[in-house]
Amino acid sequence: MATLREQDVEFDVIEYLKTPLTKADLERVLELIPNNPADLVRNDKKFKELGLDKADYQDADSVVALLLEHPALMQRPVALKGECAMIARPGASVTEMLD
């Protein structure tokens, strides 16, 4: 967000833990990002605590189902602009979408 603010770019923040994304929202993100669907899942402490296996979340359908049940596991931030989306990590990478 700091990168966007520095460039005076207007943007909306979706607090997906307060207002979870719908199945359609998640499917759209996965359609638009160039990454493998598994990249949208955080493989962090919570993922391990839940006893999950990365191999079970390699396709869009399984990733959507997982993120609907455990939205905190979504990799973030995700930036969307028109028909483009990206996992904006590191944050400065979002400038690629601004060109």
Secondary structure, DSSP 8 states (H G I E B T S, - for coil): -HHHHHTT-------TTTS---HHHHHHHHHH-SS-GGGGB--SHHHHHTT--GGG--SHHHHHHHHHH-GGGB-S-EEEETTEEEE--SGGGGHHHH-
